[in-house]
Amino acid sequence: MRSHKVNLSTMIFLVILQGAVMVLFFSWYMEFSHGGHAPSDHKVHVLLLSSWRSGSSFLGQAFSQHPSVFYLMEPAWHVWNILHDKGVRVLRMAMRDLFRGLFQCDFSVMEAYLPEQHNISDLFMWFESRALCSPPACPLTPRNQLSNQTRCKKACDARGLHLAQDACSTYSHVVLKEVRFLELESLYPLLQDPHLDIRIIHLVRDPRAVLRSREATVRALARDDTILMGHENTPPVELQYEVMQEICRSHMHISERAILKPPPFLKGRYKMVRYEDVARNPIEEINDIYEFVGLKMTPELKEWIYDVTHGRGKGSWREAFDVTSRNAADVSQAWRSTLPHEEVKRIQEVCKEAMSMFGYRTVNSEKEQKSLEKDLLRARELNQLGCLQNTTT
């Protein structure tokens, strides 16, 4: 009888031991597998992915002003500025490695692209980051308050990047906004990195509105256009359509990769957003984006979002790169009254497939173009991506 009790006790011990081993193995698997892992420091890393003149500066500010976010605007500008003649493959690898470091708050990766004696102000559009205007980077703006870029420029420059790095490490979310990733494949190593918890917000905009906006900023975008296309010998007017065709193709390719046949490590990490939906329902749409990345809306942010999207007018060309108070719905429709119909027909042909994919209706006459009562935006569940019924995977 005693022997039976020992065997029973041994069996119970072995069962408990087996369970403990299984729990440990599962924990190890979740940490090191390519699928949904949780990084040890619990940071969320957000890539706001878009293209030039697509409304990403506004959406970037909706992240930047959040008290839980460390934000940088277009850090890959530095890569394109220094390595512009090295070819697409080198640029992609360099951008990927830069983003890996910045997502982990390692600012030493910036040193190859900055002057030897550098300041925070050497970072591209650094004052767009509320975190660089707040402690510990700068005492100017308390974290729970909105930043003032003019005051930040005057008060918050500092030698070196150590304050930026220290600040980055204190936030739960690191958000990098970028317009120079034209595909997802180069980002796959980051999505599979067990130390990163990446979410991708993919912002698209009606190509007709993008063309209208680009026409006001041709000279400012000339260098990027040349790098993107790899040549300089195309007449400016034709170059605009070549660039738009490439941008439309890239948006399609990104969405097809992420939505139609996503690799396992991308599932649950991608959300496509249309600028026009944000313009029509800014608080609701931005709240959905916050929820997707694990942020909460605050009363201060709700008020700021309302104010900046319910101003008067469409903004002047002098404000093309600024986030100012405008009527967002009017801005999203401005092309309908200002873009010549011949240009509208041309861009509709150039970006026909992308417009269909993302739910933008074409117009067949100047009268139809200027009839603002005609809605040119399909409901998301009806667009050509599918049968998918939503824009998140």
Order of alpha helices (4+ residues) and beta strands (2+ residues): alpha-beta-alpha-beta-alpha-alpha-alpha-alpha-beta-alpha-beta-alpha-alpha-alpha-beta-alpha-alpha-alpha-alpha-alpha-alpha-alpha-alpha
